Amino acid sequence: MGYILAKTCSVVLKVKINLPLIFLLSILPDIDLLIPFLNHRGPVHSIVVITIVFLPFFVYYRKQVVPSYVALAQHGLVGDYIAGGGVQLLWPLTVRFYGLNLSMVSQASISIELISFVLAILVLYITKDMAVLLKPKKENFALLLPEGAILGSVFLFWNQAFSVELLFSHILLFAVFAVSILVSLENIVFSRFLRW
């Protein structure tokens, strides 16, 4: 969803996006899973906190930063609002959780994720962003965090919040990100070898 919404913003605003950054920002709020003192779906999912963090970027980059902001904000506003027990959208103003409270393994949630995945792959292909993503660039290493998130969702949360129906989409996305990272790594290693 982060990619689809960021891409839509970039087309409407006629600005370029950094694809690896968009994918990274789309899952970044779940970094709270790795920080012991933070509630999951709490402060780093808050639209208030995200907006405050982005204010200097809006001042400096203006409309260029809107797709990145949307990619980050959609995580709580769309993804976690729909499934998984809600999100503290207005933290610190309130600690109340907002959301539809669909189970992450409900048919509705799985259907939304599969439709979003198919749409994202189609947009990646039609806009030729897939080819851009697979070109060797240093910024592709930003995809390491989304790679870890995919592995974590499949292996760490298999019994809790993962569905077999989503396995193919996770494997395909993992493969695309892995190829992007490996192509970039190969380019760096090969260029150093040639200089040597």
N, C-alpha and C positions, 0 to 999 in steps of 0.2 A: 504494500500500500504506500509506503514511503516513496518508493521510486515512482510509482504511477502519479501520485499527487505532486511530487517535485517536478517531474517531467511536464505535467500539465501546466504548472506555474511557469516553468522555463519557456514554454511555447507561448503562453499568453503574454508574459513580460518581455519576451525576446531576449533572454539571457542564457548563458551557457551554464551547464552544471558539471560538477566534478563527480562522475558516477561512483567511484569507490567511496568518496566522502558521503554521498547520499545514502548508500547502503549501510555505511557505518553509523551515521546519525539515526537511521531508521530503527536500529536495535539498541543504540547507546543507553537509553534509560534503564535497560535491564542490567546495567552495570551494578545496580543496587543489589543484585543477587550475590555479588562478590564482596560487598561491603557490610560487615557484620552489624554495625550500629544503625543502618538505614532500613526502614520498612520497605518491603517490596511494593512497588506501585505507589510509593509515597513521594517525598520531595523531588526526586529527579524525574518524576513523571508529571509534575505540576506545571500547568501552562503558565502560572504566575512566575515560577522560578525560571522556566525556559525563556520566557519573554524578557525578564530582567537580564539574564545572561546574554541574550542576543541584542539588547539595546545598543551597546557600542558597535556591534557589527552592522546594525541597521544604519547608524549614524555614518559610519565610514564607507560601507559598501552599498548602501541604499537598496535598490530593488534586486541587485545581484545576489543578496543573501536570502531572499524570500524562499526560493526552493529548498535551501538547507534548513531554514527555520520550519518550513512545512514538513519536511522529512522527519525532523526531530519531534515536532509537536504532535504529528499524527499518531505516534506510538501510543500516547495516552488518550488523545482525543478520539481516536478511531479504534485502534486495535485493542487496547486494554479496557476501553470503555465498553466495547461489545462483549468481550469474553474474558473470563478469568477472575471474576469477583470485583471488578470495578477498580477505580483509581482515585487518588487524592488530587484531583484536578486543580483545586484552589488552595493547596497548601502554600504558605503558612496561614492564610486567612481563615481556613477551616481545615480540620483533619477528617472531615466527612468523605466517605468513598462514594463516587458517582459511577454508575454503570448499569448495563442491562443484565449483568450477572449470568450470562450464558456460560455454560460449562465449556472449557476449551476443547472437550472431546464430544460436544453435542453435534448433532448433524447440521444444525444451522451454522455453528462456528466453523466446522470442517468445510462446509460448502462455501462459505464466505472466503476462507483461506484458499481453497482450490481455485475458485473463480478469480480471485486476486492474482494468484500465481500464474494462471493461464493468460490473463490479461497482461501481466507484467512481461511475460516471455514474448507475447505478441508485439507489445510496444517496443521491447528491446530489439526485436528482429526488424519490424517495420521501419523504425527510426534509425536503424543501423547502429544503435547504441551497443548492441552485442559485439559488433566488430571493433568499436572503440574500446570496449571493456577488455577485449582480448589482445589489444596492442600492448607491447611492453612499455610500461611507465612506472616510475618509482612510486607514484601515488597508489598503485594497485596493491601495495602492501597494507593499505588501510583495510583491505578485505580480510585480513587475518582475524580480526575480531568477529565479523559476521561468520567466518568459517568456524570459529570456536563456538559461537552461539548455535550454529546448526548442529555441530557434533554434540554439544551439551543437551540440546532439546531432544535429540534422538536417543542418546545413550544414558544421560543422567536422569531424564524425566520420562523415560519410556512408559513406565507404569502409571504415572501421575497425570500427565497432561500431553500425551502424544497419541496420535492415531495412526494406524497402519495405512489408512487412506492417504496420509500426507507423506509417506515414506518416499515415493517416487519424486515428488516435487522437491523435497529436501535433498535427495541425492543429486538431482539435476542441478539445483542451485549450488550445491557444494562443488560439483564438478566444474561448473562455469567459473566460480571464484577461484578454485584450485588451479585451473588452467591459466587464468589471468595472472595469478601470483607466480606460477612456475615460469611462464613466458617472460615475465619481468625479471625474475631471478636469473634465468638463463641469459637474458640480454646483458645483465650486469656482469655476470661471470665471464661470458664470452668477450665482452668489450675489454675487460681487465686482462684477459688472456692475450688478446691481440696487442694491447699496449705493452705487455710484458715481453 
